[in-house]
Amino acid sequence: MAIQHALQVFEYEDKRPFRIIDRNGEPWFVLVDVCRELDIGNPSQAAIGLDDDEKTTIVPPPEMTLSTRPWTHNALVAA
């Protein structure tokens, strides 16, 4: 069964996009957007700390690393 993707883009007052990808009914957050909002300077380094079930990479141009809703929620609460 193929994985279906649907991209949603939210913009805050400062017009910076915050992208969420729907993967088969589950929201996955574009890691670079999450890191930008949390002032984490290196999303690649942040991705190293994620478990395999907390991240995935999709490769429609451009390549994007995604984080799960639980991880993103925990990161926002901890910030």
N, C-alpha and C positions, 0 to 999 in steps of 0.2 A: 504494500500500500504506500503510495507516495505521500510525503509530508506536504501539507498545504501551508503557504505563508501568506499573510495579509499584513501589510505595513500600515500603522497609524502614526501620524505625526502630530504632537501637541506643541504649541508654542506658548511660552510665558510672556509676561509683559515686556521683557527685554528681547523678545523675538528669537530666542535660542530654541532650536528644535529639541524635543525629547521624544525619541522614537520607540515604539513598542511593536513587536512582531507577534502576530497571533499564529502559533504553530499548533494546528489541530485542536483549537479551542483553549489553549493555554497561553497566557501572555508571557513573552520573553522580552527583556529590556536590552537595548543596545548599550553595551558596557561603556563605550566612550562617552555617551550622554550621561549615564549615571555618575561616572567618575568626574565629569566636568561639573555637575551640580554639587558633588561632595568635595570639590577641590582636591581630588586625587590626581596628581600630575602624570602618572604613567599607567594607563589602562592595561597595557601588556603585563606589567608587573602585578597589577591587581588580579588579572586573569590567572596568573600562576597559583595564587592562593585559593582559587575556587576548586572544589571537587568536580570530577567529571560529570556528575549528575546536576551540577549547578551552572554549567556553561555548555555552550555549543557554538560552532562557527558555521555560518552559512556563506555561500560563495556566489551569490549573484553580484555582479559588480556594483559597488565595491564589497570586498570581503568584510564581514562584520562578526564580532564575537558578541554573543548574547548571554545574559544572565537570567536566572529564574526569578519568579516573583518572590518566593521566600527569601532568597539571598538579597535581592534588592530591598525588600522591606527591612530586613535586619540591618543592612548597611545604612539605610536612611534613619532608622531609629537610633543607631549607635552614633550618628554624626552630630 
